[in-house]
Amino acid sequence: MFTVELYKRDARKKSGERLDRKVDHSTADRSAIVEVYSKKYPASKGYRYEIHKTYVTRKNLMGGAEFQERYDTPYYCSPSSESYWSM
């Protein structure tokens, strides 16, 4: 599974771009995703995209067991961080 973050050039933002959307894809073929997004959202029109694996493997801080969580889970919400267990 992959997640695509699509960014659009925007002069109103300090970074010069804004996050337009996040789309989850269930396909395991990364090259197909690249092909579709490079044609549909070209860089010449101000688009940029990043492709991430949707789930990453992390280790639980307290028990030591490995688990899967989304790549964009904030650090303080993850059982792999000390701040999660100190609340």
MIMINU-393320 format. One record per residue: x, y, z of N, C-alpha, C, O, CB in turn; residue in three letters. Coordinates in steps of 0.001 Angstrom, whole numbers, padded with zeros to 6 digits, always signed. Glycine has a CB too. Layout:
BEGIN
XYZXYZXYZXYZXYZALA/...
This chain:
BEGIN
+000828-001180+000000+000000+000000+000000+000873+001244+000000+001895+001302+000684-000943-000003+001201MET/+000462+002229-000769+001188+003489-000843+000228+004651-000624-000964+004556-000915+001909+003627-002201PHE/+000770+005748-000107+000024+006982+000042+000758+008063-000728+001976+008203-000617-000149+007369+001541THR/+000004+008830-001512+000577+009914-002301+000148+011237-001680-001039+011475-001457+000134+009825-003797VAL/+001128+012096-001403+000861+013453-000940+001088+014374-002127+002190+014429-002673+001775+013850+000287GLU/+000051+015096-002529+000109+015968-003691+000197+017419-003228-000660+017894-002482-001124+015754-004605LEU/+001234+018115-003674+001460+019507-003315+001281+020391-004542+001603+019989-005660+002865+019696-002711TYR/+000762+021605-004324+000552+022575-005396+001297+023852-005048+001280+024293-003899-000963+022859-005615LYS/+001946+024440-006030+002654+025699-005824+001650+026779-005428+000608+026934-006066+003437+026115-007104ARG/+001975+027529-004363+001065+028554-003858+001890+029661-003221+002520+029449-002185+000047+027958-002836ASP/+001890+030830-003828+002706+031953-003353+002189+032550-002050+002903+033311-001398+002760+033031-004410ALA/+000968+032220-001662+000411+032758-000411+000997+032081+000821+000909+032626+001922-001101+032604-000404ARG/+001581+030926+000659+002163+030175+001775+003633+030528+001939+004312+030857+000966+002001+028657+001558LYS/+004116+030459+003159+005516+030767+003439+006454+029767+002754+007519+030144+002266+005765+030772+004952LYS/+006054+028496+002722+006881+027464+002096+006813+027502+000570+007638+026884-000102+006457+026096+002589SER/+005827+028230+000017+005697+028323-001427+004837+027241-002043+004667+027199-003262+007034+028284-002043GLY/+004290+026358-001210+003420+025294-001698+002453+024884-000607+002681+025139+000576+004243+024084-002173GLU/+001359+024238-001023+000376+023762-000052+000042+022312-000344+000121+021858-001486-000904+024633-000080ARG/-000329+021600+000691-000760+020217+000532-002153+020229-000067-003088+020760+000534-000735+019445+001891LEU/-002293+019652-001237-003572+019646-001931-004424+018467-001495-005615+018624-001226-003359+019611-003437ASP/-003817+017282-001423-004564+016095-000991-003623+014942-000676-002466+014919-001096-005570+015670-002068ARG/-004160+013982+000081-003491+012715+000358-004392+011622-000173-005589+011602+000114-003193+012524+001895LYS/-003823+010711-000948-004600+009637-001554-003932+008306-001230-002738+008130-001471-004730+009836-003093VAL/-004709+007368-000683-004215+006026-000408-004467+005130-001622-005548+005150-002210-004891+005438+000858ASP/-003455+004350-001983-003562+003401-003095-003274+002004-002562-002331+001805-001796-002577+003772-004262HIS/-004088+001043-002968-003907-000322-002479-002972-001139-003357-002668-002285-003025-005242-001016-002384SER/-002516-000585-004453-001633-001313-005347-000213-001415-004772+000221-000562-003998-001602-000636-006717THR/+000483-002460-005162+001863-002642-004710+002849-002185-005781+004060-002281-005583+002121-004112-004346ALA/+002351-001695-006902+003188-001286-008025+003438+000221-007970+002601+001014-008402+002529-001678-009369ASP/+004582+000600-007441+004931+002017-007291+005103+002697-008648+004754+003868-008798+006216+002164-006468ARG/+005631+001984-009631+005879+002588-010949+004574+002986-011641+004550+003968-012383+006662+001614-011841SER/+003500+002249-011411+002205+002608-011988+001691+003904-011376+001109+004736-012072+001184+001478-011776ALA/+001904+004072-010093+001475+005302-009419+002269+006494-009946+001703+007558-010198+001648+005176-007884ILE/+003565+006319-010111+004423+007392-010632+003974+007790-012033+003907+008978-012351+005909+006949-010650VAL/+003672+006821-012857+003249+007092-014224+001950+007903-014261+001837+008866-015021+003070+005782-014986GLU/+000983+007516-013448-000303+008212-013427-000142+009644-012929-000667+010572-013545-001305+007459-012545VAL/+000571+009836-011830+000699+011170-011248+001585+012095-012072+001362+013306-012091+001246+011065-009853TYR/+002576+011549-012746+003419+012411-013574+002670+012911-014801+002974+013992-015307+004677+011665-014002SER/+001698+012148-015289+000892+012598-016429-000251+013512-015987-000524+014526-016629+000329+011392-017187LYS/-000908+013155-014902-002089+013891-014453-001727+015201-013750-002449+016190-013874-002915+013022-013522LYS/-000617+015213-013015-000190+016386-012253+001265+016721-012599+002167+016409-011821-000349+016138-010722TYR/+001505+017349-013749+002891+017629-014165+003523+018771-013363+002834+019663-012869+002928+017972-015654PRO/+004822+018717-013254+005566+019749-012531+005469+021096-013242+005587+022139-012599+007036+019340-012377ALA/+005261+021090-014537+005145+022342-015290+003903+023145-014888+003846+024353-015117+005106+022047-016787SER/+002916+022483-014294+001707+023169-013829+001761+023468-012335+000766+023899-011753+000476+022330-014140LYS/+002911+023243-011717+003088+023622-010318+002813+022520-009311+002650+022799-008124+002217+024761-010014GLY/+002759+021291-009755+002494+020175-008844+003778+019462-008459+004755+019438-009208+001520+019186-009479TYR/+003743+018881-007266+004826+018016-006779+004161+016936-005949+003202+017213-005229+005912+018820-005934ARG/+004650+015718-006038+004064+014641-005243+005152+013833-004557+006284+013733-005032+003199+013729-006122TYR/+004772+013261-003427+005648+012367-002656+004901+011067-002453+003708+011069-002147+006073+013002-001274GLU/+005596+009963-002621+004994+008645-002440+005621+008005-001212+006843+007906-001106+005188+007746-003707ILE/+004769+007571-000281+005222+006940+000958+004574+005569+001097+003462+005350+000617+004892+007828+002188HIS/+005274+004649+001754+004618+003410+002173+003636+003798+003267+003988+004532+004191+005661+002317+002677LYS/+002407+003307+003167+001357+003748+004084+001629+003302+005512+001413+004070+006450+000008+003220+003631THR/+002098+002082+005689+002338+001574+007038+003815+001266+007237+004475+000704+006363+001494+000318+007302TYR/+004316+001648+008405+005704+001375+008779+005709+000491+010018+004753+000499+010793+006495+002699+009037VAL/+006765-000259+010203+006905-001139+011357+007714-000415+012426+008809+000084+012165+007582-002487+010960THR/+007161-000367+013626+007844+000256+014760+007832-000696+015933+007136-001711+015916+007184+001599+015144ARG/+008602-000366+016948+008723-001218+018126+008093-000521+019326+008401+000634+019618+010206-001561+018411LYS/+007209-001232+020014+006556-000700+021201+007610-000448+022279+008439-001314+022561+005455-001672+021716ASN/+007573+000735+022874+008576+001120+023864+008465+000288+025139+009485-000078+025721+008440+002597+024198LEU/+007253-000014+025580+007066-000730+026845+007219-002236+026701+007927-002864+027487+005708-000420+027413MET/+006570-002812+025718+006582-004265+025598+007645-004812+024676+008046-005969+024799+005272-004726+025131GLY/+008108-003978+023743+009115-004420+022797+008555-005136+021583+009316-005562+020714+010072-005305+023481GLY/+007246-005278+021506+006639-005957+020359+006599-005005+019162+006423-003797+019318+005205-006460+020708ALA/+006764-005567+017980+006681-004759+016772+005226-004612+016351+004422-005526+016531+007514-005383+015635GLU/+004896-003455+015790+003536-003199+015323+003591-002312+014091+004616-001693+013804+002678-002542+016436PHE/+002485-002253+013368+002373-001441+012165+001533-000201+012479+000499-000293+013139+001747-002258+010996GLN/+001993+000968+011994+001211+002186+012115+001431+003039+010875+002401+002847+010141+001588+002966+013399GLU/+000530+003976+010649+000654+004857+009482+001916+005700+009579+002355+006055+010674-000581+005767+009353ARG/+002489+006013+008443+003725+006786+008403+003548+008195+008956+004507+008781+009457+004240+006858+006986TYR/+002344+008747+008876+002118+010122+009299+001550+010247+010714+001010+011295+011069+001192+010790+008335ASP/+001664+009201+011520+001226+009273+012913+002160+010202+013684+003377+010022+013642+001193+007857+013564THR/+001610+011192+014387+002481+012083+015165+003273+011291+016211+002794+010293+016750+001645+013191+015855PRO/+004468+011751+016479+005355+011044+017397+004722+010846+018770+004840+009770+019357+006661+011797+017539TYR/+004061+011863+019279+003485+011795+020625+002270+010864+020701+001823+010541+021801+003086+013188+021085TYR/+001733+010430+019576+000588+009506+019543+001017+008066+019277+000173+007174+019197-000409+009945+018476CYS/+002304+007837+019143+002813+006516+018812+003285+005777+020065+004005+006352+020881+003955+006629+017803SER/+002889+004508+020230+003372+003721+021370+004885+003487+021348+005437+002939+022302+002663+002389+021402PRO/+005557+003894+020273+007006+003748+020210+007733+004950+020820+008963+005008+020803+007444+003556+018767SER/+006968+005915+021363+007598+007100+021941+007380+007167+023453+006407+006631+023982+007052+008365+021276SER/+008298+007830+024123+008188+007995+025567+007048+008927+025933+006397+008738+026961+009491+008521+026138GLU/+006801+009926+025106+005729+010883+025420+004345+010232+025397+003446+010673+026112+005760+012045+024432SER/+004167+009202+024596+002887+008481+024568+002607+007816+025920+001477+007837+026409+002889+007418+023442TYR/+003632+007235+026509+003467+006486+027764+003499+007387+029005+003169+006924+030097+004556+005432+027879TRP/+003881+008639+028868+003972+009524+030037+002712+010365+030243+002653+011164+031177+005172+010442+029894SER/+001713+010196+029390+000470+010985+029533-000405+010418+030621-001485+010947+030883-000310+011024+028213MET/
